[in-house]
Amino acid sequence: MAFLELRKVAKRFGSHEVIPPLDLAIEKGEFVVFVGPSGCGKSTLMRLIAGLEPSSDGEIWIDGRDVTDVLPKDRDIAMVFQNYALYPDKSVYDNMAFGLRMRKTPAREVDERVRAAARVLGLDALLERRPAQLSGGQRQRVAVGRAMVREPKIFLFDEPLSNLDAHLRVHMRTELVRLHRQLGATMIYVTHDQVEAMTMGDRIVVLDHGRIRQAGAPLELFRRPANAFVAGFIGSPAMNMLPCVVEQHGTELRSGPVTIPVPPPLRAALKPWSGKAVLFGLRPQFVGLAAAPGSGTLRLTLDAVEHLGTETILIGLHEGRPFQVVVPTMVGISAGSSIFATLDAGRGHVFDAATGDLIAHGSDVDASVPESIAGLGHVS
Amino acid sequence: MASTHRRSRLDRRRSLWPFVVPSALIIISVQIYPLAYALYLSFTDFYLGAASSNFIGLQNYVSLLAQDRVWSALRVTLSLVVVSILIEFVLGLLLALALYKLVRGAKLFSTLMFVPYLITPVVAALFLRWVFASRWGLADALIASMNIFPPDWLGAPSWAFVTLVVADIWQFTPFIMLILFAGLQGINPSLLEAGRIDGASGARLVWHVILPALRPQILFVLAIRLMDAFRTFDSIYVLTGGGPGTATETMTLYTYMLAFKQLEVGRASAMGVLTLLVVTGLILMVISVVYRRDKGAF
């Protein structure tokens, strides 16, 4: 039995179903990230686990105990809120000690635990300060410390980094991951930022309209998305989706004026879809540039060119949808110019255009580096 | 360069003065001048109707402080203020918390609760006088219908005091409720959730999380109510007139007696100044109690 188990847990507000019955199991020590666009139910799901919202249906089990009807304080969980939710009238020390005092922990133990947590988080010098006298990053650390001293079974993080500036966010990201490693605690982390999800989680749960669209390791989601939603949500810039029709018994995909030859391993999967509409998904990193049009090349007029320094993102439109190409930094391409894009179809994914469900992955999706640079070999 | 900059800032400041003048004039004419004049009068033996008055120094104060009636008025005022405000605060807080819990229909309910506060105090007092009138008032009728012999609400000293407290509570609890309710709505909900997860629920959540967060509103409401309750005149005048005897005579009521019944304006002014000193002292006390732990942190 898993450490945390949601069994057919559902949430309705009146007649509005926010989370349809859902099953999820989380193992002890895992760092699980709930990710999805706003309104996807990820925060609600976390609040159900915390007990801040009663579930409309189903059971929640933590460490072998049914906690469905147990009060938040008795679930042995701790939560870090987006706005920190520190008690403004209490010092850093008292903020961290509050939960233990409410549980009638002996004063000496309270002191030891608070000081230990403060040491780990670098808050030693700030214990007498009040929240108003702290910076955003320090407040965030106090909020984490308040959770830590409780030594809860599960840590819940509700978008804890979204109020920090970009630089601090990256820093706190690594700190939280380090903390997870250090404590070996079970953590659940809610975010709408797929970069946070990719960099922090052992496992990512992608939610949409209260449903789990896919759960798995970050790279698994990146390489083998189970549907067009996950494919489009995970990865930056987002995956290109070309609306296509399957032709010639699955050997060709026609997208507007362009015909894309289907690599042999994919053909069998596409054969039954002959004549039907599909989406061909290809990450912008797996699109190349050609000097002249050829078979399967896409002619794009660029709307925008984003120079990021290490790479350049070329943005155009194909069949009414944005189409992006990531190329190593180069000069001489600007908005308004036309390019010919070549598609590495073996790295693509084919989805049902109607449902978004996966039809087949390309045969090369697990190759970690593009073939063009694989020949460079490893430097060790 | 720097000096011209400073000069232009000074010029700018000077040019803003005319904007302050109208309100300053109003404040001086209706607040500062009367206050200063009353302070001046308190050092004279001014008697309404007398041709002249003399400066007599602290004599008014000395003779007032020697009177039992003054100390009794202070005692009555303080007990009335403390008892009413304590009960009003507890009731107002409980009502505000209840309103905070009930979301739907809360608006309508809070408007209804506010009605007593909207009524002119004299009218409210007259209304209450009908309620508490002995033998045929609403309160007596209700109590008598339960076969209990009703008390003489306005005639017996202790019951007259109770009646005044009830009147004040009835009128001003809504005000406290509304201010605290507004404060509650300003509390970040995740603060309460953090408290619930930390193990504080019910009364402990109120004590450890909600009340500290409401501190500015509590200070505001207590200060306002203290000032108001000390000045209460209309309802006491209408309900008991300070009686029976001087059992419910407050400082304002005695000031009124001195000024308009006995026409001793100088002494009445001294009484007013004493009241002002007591109120100021009390408000400073409230501020220091509410902010005793973190001075200056708002």
Interface residues (C-beta under 8 A of the other chain):
Chain A: A50 L52 L71 P72 K73 I77 A78 M79 F81 Q82 N83 A85 L86 Y87 P88 D89 K90 F98 G99 M102 R103 R130 A132 R146 R150
Chain B: N188 S190 L191 E193 A194 G195 R196 I197 D198 G199 A200 S201 R204 H208 V209 P212 A213 R215 R293 D294 A297
